[in-house]
Amino acid sequence: MTTTQLIEQIHIKRSFLCIGLDVDLNKIPKHLLAEDDPIFAFNKAIIDATHQMCVAYKPNTAFYEAYGLNGWKALEKTINYLNTNFPEIYTIGDAKRGDIGNTSTMYAKAFFEDLGFDSVTVAPYMGKDSVEPFLAFKNKHTILLALTSNKGAFDFQTEIMEGKELYKQVLETSKTWTNSQNLMYVVGATKAEYLGDIRKIIPDSFILVPGVGAQGGNLQDVCKYGMNDQVGLLINSSRGIIYASHDRDFAKASAEKASELQRQMQEILSQ
């Protein structure tokens, strides 16, 4: 999916909501454990209930890899279901990959060609030759970790290096890489006040913002500092939506939570 198509969907749905599909078998409704593939059964129900309110889904691959081959098969079934039934939905493989060039190429092929994701999250620590292999894929996006929402973000990302925070150096350097127009960036919702400075460096790029909901991020603050004239934001909520209920009404409850966020986004877009 191109950036233009993503922007079109944002305006059609009046939403820039991304839903994280982070499936923990200890948290899903117990009756689903009797299914042949409880992970996919849970995802399918969530997708069917919420697809009208969001423009993207983001499975975090750790929640699938933890269950071995069965988990990976469930991930494959989930992305195939989305690509077949809702091709207008943007898909993010939240894998946080990144390695030397030939390895990154294989990671990229796994997510872009085999699984068919529109984008994948990548860690920038190893630099240019670990990221450019992802950027080489046409109409695919690489979502670079810039400033994350966890406590450990302050260990390195905000440290001053030669008079400038490290995360700002990452942003500025990444713009010089080949096919940098295919970059998006991760900025945690709990770092909303940083978005003003970030927008000065990457005014036109899309920013994926996790942490709204269970992690305490504020939607209004994120939009105040981070929205550009093309919206330029994908706001992710995971646990706050998919675990709204642990009973048989879980899909309906997730739809209500997603609808609540979508209505807030519609109001912001109408201002």
Contacts in CASP RR format, 6 or more apart in sequence:
PFRMAT RR
TARGET T0000
AUTHOR 0000-0000-0000
METHOD contacts of the structure
MODEL  1
MTTTQLIEQIHIKRSFLCIGLDVDLNKIPKHLLAEDDPIFAFNKAIIDAT
HQMCVAYKPNTAFYEAYGLNGWKALEKTINYLNTNFPEIYTIGDAKRGDI
GNTSTMYAKAFFEDLGFDSVTVAPYMGKDSVEPFLAFKNKHTILLALTSN
KGAFDFQTEIMEGKELYKQVLETSKTWTNSQNLMYVVGATKAEYLGDIRK
IIPDSFILVPGVGAQGGNLQDVCKYGMNDQVGLLINSSRGIIYASHDRDF
AKASAEKASELQRQMQEILSQ
1 88 0 8 1.000
1 90 0 8 1.000
1 118 0 8 1.000
1 139 0 8 1.000
2 139 0 8 1.000
3 141 0 8 1.000
3 206 0 8 1.000
5 88 0 8 1.000
6 55 0 8 1.000
6 56 0 8 1.000
6 90 0 8 1.000
6 206 0 8 1.000
7 230 0 8 1.000
7 231 0 8 1.000
7 232 0 8 1.000
9 55 0 8 1.000
9 88 0 8 1.000
9 89 0 8 1.000
9 90 0 8 1.000
10 16 0 8 1.000
10 55 0 8 1.000
10 231 0 8 1.000
11 269 0 8 1.000
13 52 0 8 1.000
13 53 0 8 1.000
13 54 0 8 1.000
13 55 0 8 1.000
13 262 0 8 1.000
14 262 0 8 1.000
14 265 0 8 1.000
14 266 0 8 1.000
14 269 0 8 1.000
14 270 0 8 1.000
15 53 0 8 1.000
15 54 0 8 1.000
15 55 0 8 1.000
15 261 0 8 1.000
15 262 0 8 1.000
15 265 0 8 1.000
15 266 0 8 1.000
16 55 0 8 1.000
16 231 0 8 1.000
16 232 0 8 1.000
16 233 0 8 1.000
16 234 0 8 1.000
16 235 0 8 1.000
16 265 0 8 1.000
17 53 0 8 1.000
17 54 0 8 1.000
17 55 0 8 1.000
17 56 0 8 1.000
17 234 0 8 1.000
17 235 0 8 1.000
17 237 0 8 1.000
17 258 0 8 1.000
17 261 0 8 1.000
17 262 0 8 1.000
17 265 0 8 1.000
18 54 0 8 1.000
18 55 0 8 1.000
18 56 0 8 1.000
18 57 0 8 1.000
18 58 0 8 1.000
18 90 0 8 1.000
18 92 0 8 1.000
18 208 0 8 1.000
18 234 0 8 1.000
18 235 0 8 1.000
18 236 0 8 1.000
18 237 0 8 1.000
19 46 0 8 1.000
19 50 0 8 1.000
19 54 0 8 1.000
19 56 0 8 1.000
19 57 0 8 1.000
19 58 0 8 1.000
19 236 0 8 1.000
19 237 0 8 1.000
19 238 0 8 1.000
19 241 0 8 1.000
19 242 0 8 1.000
19 258 0 8 1.000
20 57 0 8 1.000
20 58 0 8 1.000
20 59 0 8 1.000
20 60 0 8 1.000
20 94 0 8 1.000
20 236 0 8 1.000
20 237 0 8 1.000
20 238 0 8 1.000
20 241 0 8 1.000
20 242 0 8 1.000
21 43 0 8 1.000
21 46 0 8 1.000
21 57 0 8 1.000
21 58 0 8 1.000
21 59 0 8 1.000
21 60 0 8 1.000
21 63 0 8 1.000
21 78 0 8 1.000
21 238 0 8 1.000
21 242 0 8 1.000
22 59 0 8 1.000
22 60 0 8 1.000
22 63 0 8 1.000
22 238 0 8 1.000
22 239 0 8 1.000
22 242 0 8 1.000
23 39 0 8 1.000
23 42 0 8 1.000
23 43 0 8 1.000
23 59 0 8 1.000
23 63 0 8 1.000
23 64 0 8 1.000
23 74 0 8 1.000
23 242 0 8 1.000
24 63 0 8 1.000
25 33 0 8 1.000
25 38 0 8 1.000
25 39 0 8 1.000
25 67 0 8 1.000
27 243 0 8 1.000
27 246 0 8 1.000
28 38 0 8 1.000
28 39 0 8 1.000
28 42 0 8 1.000
28 246 0 8 1.000
28 250 0 8 1.000
29 42 0 8 1.000
29 245 0 8 1.000
29 246 0 8 1.000
29 247 0 8 1.000
29 248 0 8 1.000
29 250 0 8 1.000
30 246 0 8 1.000
31 248 0 8 1.000
32 38 0 8 1.000
32 41 0 8 1.000
32 42 0 8 1.000
35 41 0 8 1.000
37 70 0 8 1.000
37 73 0 8 1.000
37 74 0 8 1.000
37 77 0 8 1.000
39 64 0 8 1.000
39 67 0 8 1.000
39 70 0 8 1.000
39 71 0 8 1.000
39 74 0 8 1.000
39 75 0 8 1.000
39 78 0 8 1.000
40 74 0 8 1.000
40 77 0 8 1.000
40 78 0 8 1.000
40 81 0 8 1.000
42 242 0 8 1.000
42 250 0 8 1.000
43 59 0 8 1.000
43 74 0 8 1.000
43 78 0 8 1.000
43 81 0 8 1.000
44 78 0 8 1.000
44 81 0 8 1.000
45 250 0 8 1.000
45 251 0 8 1.000
46 241 0 8 1.000
46 242 0 8 1.000
46 250 0 8 1.000
46 251 0 8 1.000
46 254 0 8 1.000
47 57 0 8 1.000
47 78 0 8 1.000
47 81 0 8 1.000
47 82 0 8 1.000
47 86 0 8 1.000
48 251 0 8 1.000
49 251 0 8 1.000
49 252 0 8 1.000
49 254 0 8 1.000
49 255 0 8 1.000
49 258 0 8 1.000
50 241 0 8 1.000
50 254 0 8 1.000
50 255 0 8 1.000
50 258 0 8 1.000
51 86 0 8 1.000
51 89 0 8 1.000
53 255 0 8 1.000
53 258 0 8 1.000
53 259 0 8 1.000
53 261 0 8 1.000
53 262 0 8 1.000
54 89 0 8 1.000
54 258 0 8 1.000
54 262 0 8 1.000
55 89 0 8 1.000
55 90 0 8 1.000
55 234 0 8 1.000
56 89 0 8 1.000
56 90 0 8 1.000
56 91 0 8 1.000
56 92 0 8 1.000
56 234 0 8 1.000
56 236 0 8 1.000
57 82 0 8 1.000
57 89 0 8 1.000
57 90 0 8 1.000
57 91 0 8 1.000
57 92 0 8 1.000
58 91 0 8 1.000
58 92 0 8 1.000
58 93 0 8 1.000
58 94 0 8 1.000
58 208 0 8 1.000
58 236 0 8 1.000
58 238 0 8 1.000
59 75 0 8 1.000
59 78 0 8 1.000
59 79 0 8 1.000
59 92 0 8 1.000
59 93 0 8 1.000
59 94 0 8 1.000
60 93 0 8 1.000
60 94 0 8 1.000
60 238 0 8 1.000
61 75 0 8 1.000
61 93 0 8 1.000
61 94 0 8 1.000
61 95 0 8 1.000
64 71 0 8 1.000
64 72 0 8 1.000
64 74 0 8 1.000
64 75 0 8 1.000
65 71 0 8 1.000
65 72 0 8 1.000
67 74 0 8 1.000
75 115 0 8 1.000
76 115 0 8 1.000
79 91 0 8 1.000
79 115 0 8 1.000
79 116 0 8 1.000
79 117 0 8 1.000
82 89 0 8 1.000
82 91 0 8 1.000
83 91 0 8 1.000
83 116 0 8 1.000
90 118 0 8 1.000
90 119 0 8 1.000
90 234 0 8 1.000
91 116 0 8 1.000
91 117 0 8 1.000
91 118 0 8 1.000
91 119 0 8 1.000
92 117 0 8 1.000
92 118 0 8 1.000
92 119 0 8 1.000
92 120 0 8 1.000
92 121 0 8 1.000
92 143 0 8 1.000
92 208 0 8 1.000
92 234 0 8 1.000
93 111 0 8 1.000
93 115 0 8 1.000
93 117 0 8 1.000
93 119 0 8 1.000
93 120 0 8 1.000
93 121 0 8 1.000
94 120 0 8 1.000
94 121 0 8 1.000
95 107 0 8 1.000
95 111 0 8 1.000
95 120 0 8 1.000
95 121 0 8 1.000
96 121 0 8 1.000
96 122 0 8 1.000
96 123 0 8 1.000
96 145 0 8 1.000
97 104 0 8 1.000
97 107 0 8 1.000
97 111 0 8 1.000
97 120 0 8 1.000
97 121 0 8 1.000
97 122 0 8 1.000
97 123 0 8 1.000
97 134 0 8 1.000
98 104 0 8 1.000
98 107 0 8 1.000
98 122 0 8 1.000
98 123 0 8 1.000
98 126 0 8 1.000
98 130 0 8 1.000
98 131 0 8 1.000
99 107 0 8 1.000
99 126 0 8 1.000
99 130 0 8 1.000
100 126 0 8 1.000
100 129 0 8 1.000
100 130 0 8 1.000
101 129 0 8 1.000
101 130 0 8 1.000
101 132 0 8 1.000
101 133 0 8 1.000
102 133 0 8 1.000
104 122 0 8 1.000
104 129 0 8 1.000
104 130 0 8 1.000
104 131 0 8 1.000
104 132 0 8 1.000
104 133 0 8 1.000
104 134 0 8 1.000
105 133 0 8 1.000
105 136 0 8 1.000
107 120 0 8 1.000
107 133 0 8 1.000
107 134 0 8 1.000
108 120 0 8 1.000
108 133 0 8 1.000
108 134 0 8 1.000
108 136 0 8 1.000
108 137 0 8 1.000
108 140 0 8 1.000
111 117 0 8 1.000
111 120 0 8 1.000
112 120 0 8 1.000
112 134 0 8 1.000
112 137 0 8 1.000
112 140 0 8 1.000
117 140 0 8 1.000
118 140 0 8 1.000
118 141 0 8 1.000
119 140 0 8 1.000
119 141 0 8 1.000
119 142 0 8 1.000
119 143 0 8 1.000
119 184 0 8 1.000
120 134 0 8 1.000
120 140 0 8 1.000
120 142 0 8 1.000
120 143 0 8 1.000
121 143 0 8 1.000
121 144 0 8 1.000
121 145 0 8 1.000
121 186 0 8 1.000
121 208 0 8 1.000
122 130 0 8 1.000
122 131 0 8 1.000
122 134 0 8 1.000
122 142 0 8 1.000
122 143 0 8 1.000
122 144 0 8 1.000
122 145 0 8 1.000
123 145 0 8 1.000
124 130 0 8 1.000
124 131 0 8 1.000
124 144 0 8 1.000
124 145 0 8 1.000
124 146 0 8 1.000
124 170 0 8 1.000
124 174 0 8 1.000
127 173 0 8 1.000
128 173 0 8 1.000
128 177 0 8 1.000
131 142 0 8 1.000
131 144 0 8 1.000
131 174 0 8 1.000
131 177 0 8 1.000
132 177 0 8 1.000
132 178 0 8 1.000
132 179 0 8 1.000
134 140 0 8 1.000
134 142 0 8 1.000
134 182 0 8 1.000
135 142 0 8 1.000
135 177 0 8 1.000
135 178 0 8 1.000
135 179 0 8 1.000
135 180 0 8 1.000
135 182 0 8 1.000
135 183 0 8 1.000
136 178 0 8 1.000
136 179 0 8 1.000
137 182 0 8 1.000
140 182 0 8 1.000
141 182 0 8 1.000
141 183 0 8 1.000
141 184 0 8 1.000
141 206 0 8 1.000
142 182 0 8 1.000
142 183 0 8 1.000
142 184 0 8 1.000
143 183 0 8 1.000
143 184 0 8 1.000
143 185 0 8 1.000
143 186 0 8 1.000
143 208 0 8 1.000
144 170 0 8 1.000
144 174 0 8 1.000
144 183 0 8 1.000
144 184 0 8 1.000
144 185 0 8 1.000
144 186 0 8 1.000
145 185 0 8 1.000
145 186 0 8 1.000
146 157 0 8 1.000
146 167 0 8 1.000
146 170 0 8 1.000
146 171 0 8 1.000
146 185 0 8 1.000
146 186 0 8 1.000
146 187 0 8 1.000
146 198 0 8 1.000
147 153 0 8 1.000
147 157 0 8 1.000
147 158 0 8 1.000
147 167 0 8 1.000
147 186 0 8 1.000
147 187 0 8 1.000
147 188 0 8 1.000
147 191 0 8 1.000
147 194 0 8 1.000
147 198 0 8 1.000
148 157 0 8 1.000
148 186 0 8 1.000
148 187 0 8 1.000
148 188 0 8 1.000
148 191 0 8 1.000
149 188 0 8 1.000
149 189 0 8 1.000
149 190 0 8 1.000
149 191 0 8 1.000
149 210 0 8 1.000
149 211 0 8 1.000
149 215 0 8 1.000
149 217 0 8 1.000
153 191 0 8 1.000
156 166 0 8 1.000
157 165 0 8 1.000
157 166 0 8 1.000
157 167 0 8 1.000
158 165 0 8 1.000
158 166 0 8 1.000
158 167 0 8 1.000
159 165 0 8 1.000
159 166 0 8 1.000
160 166 0 8 1.000
161 169 0 8 1.000
167 194 0 8 1.000
168 197 0 8 1.000
168 198 0 8 1.000
168 201 0 8 1.000
171 185 0 8 1.000
171 198 0 8 1.000
171 201 0 8 1.000
171 202 0 8 1.000
172 201 0 8 1.000
174 180 0 8 1.000
174 183 0 8 1.000
175 183 0 8 1.000
175 201 0 8 1.000
175 202 0 8 1.000
177 183 0 8 1.000
183 205 0 8 1.000
184 205 0 8 1.000
184 206 0 8 1.000
184 207 0 8 1.000
184 208 0 8 1.000
184 234 0 8 1.000
185 198 0 8 1.000
185 202 0 8 1.000
185 205 0 8 1.000
185 206 0 8 1.000
185 207 0 8 1.000
185 208 0 8 1.000
186 207 0 8 1.000
186 208 0 8 1.000
186 209 0 8 1.000
186 210 0 8 1.000
187 194 0 8 1.000
187 195 0 8 1.000
187 198 0 8 1.000
187 207 0 8 1.000
187 208 0 8 1.000
187 209 0 8 1.000
188 209 0 8 1.000
188 210 0 8 1.000
188 211 0 8 1.000
188 217 0 8 1.000
189 209 0 8 1.000
189 210 0 8 1.000
189 211 0 8 1.000
189 212 0 8 1.000
189 213 0 8 1.000
189 215 0 8 1.000
189 216 0 8 1.000
189 217 0 8 1.000
189 218 0 8 1.000
189 219 0 8 1.000
189 222 0 8 1.000
189 235 0 8 1.000
190 211 0 8 1.000
190 215 0 8 1.000
190 216 0 8 1.000
190 217 0 8 1.000
192 217 0 8 1.000
192 218 0 8 1.000
192 221 0 8 1.000
192 222 0 8 1.000
192 224 0 8 1.000
192 225 0 8 1.000
192 226 0 8 1.000
193 221 0 8 1.000
193 225 0 8 1.000
194 225 0 8 1.000
195 207 0 8 1.000
195 222 0 8 1.000
195 225 0 8 1.000
195 226 0 8 1.000
196 225 0 8 1.000
196 226 0 8 1.000
198 207 0 8 1.000
198 226 0 8 1.000
199 225 0 8 1.000
199 226 0 8 1.000
199 228 0 8 1.000
203 228 0 8 1.000
204 228 0 8 1.000
204 230 0 8 1.000
205 232 0 8 1.000
206 232 0 8 1.000
206 233 0 8 1.000
206 234 0 8 1.000
207 226 0 8 1.000
207 232 0 8 1.000
207 233 0 8 1.000
207 234 0 8 1.000
208 234 0 8 1.000
208 236 0 8 1.000
209 222 0 8 1.000
209 233 0 8 1.000
209 234 0 8 1.000
209 235 0 8 1.000
209 236 0 8 1.000
210 236 0 8 1.000
210 238 0 8 1.000
211 217 0 8 1.000
211 236 0 8 1.000
211 237 0 8 1.000
212 218 0 8 1.000
212 219 0 8 1.000
212 222 0 8 1.000
212 235 0 8 1.000
212 236 0 8 1.000
212 237 0 8 1.000
212 261 0 8 1.000
213 237 0 8 1.000
213 239 0 8 1.000
213 240 0 8 1.000
214 237 0 8 1.000
214 238 0 8 1.000
214 239 0 8 1.000
214 240 0 8 1.000
219 235 0 8 1.000
219 261 0 8 1.000
219 264 0 8 1.000
219 265 0 8 1.000
219 268 0 8 1.000
220 268 0 8 1.000
222 233 0 8 1.000
222 235 0 8 1.000
223 233 0 8 1.000
223 268 0 8 1.000
226 232 0 8 1.000
226 233 0 8 1.000
227 233 0 8 1.000
227 268 0 8 1.000
231 269 0 8 1.000
235 261 0 8 1.000
235 265 0 8 1.000
237 257 0 8 1.000
237 258 0 8 1.000
237 261 0 8 1.000
240 257 0 8 1.000
241 254 0 8 1.000
241 257 0 8 1.000
241 258 0 8 1.000
241 261 0 8 1.000
242 250 0 8 1.000
242 254 0 8 1.000
243 250 0 8 1.000
244 250 0 8 1.000
244 253 0 8 1.000
244 254 0 8 1.000
244 256 0 8 1.000
244 257 0 8 1.000
245 252 0 8 1.000
245 253 0 8 1.000
245 254 0 8 1.000
END
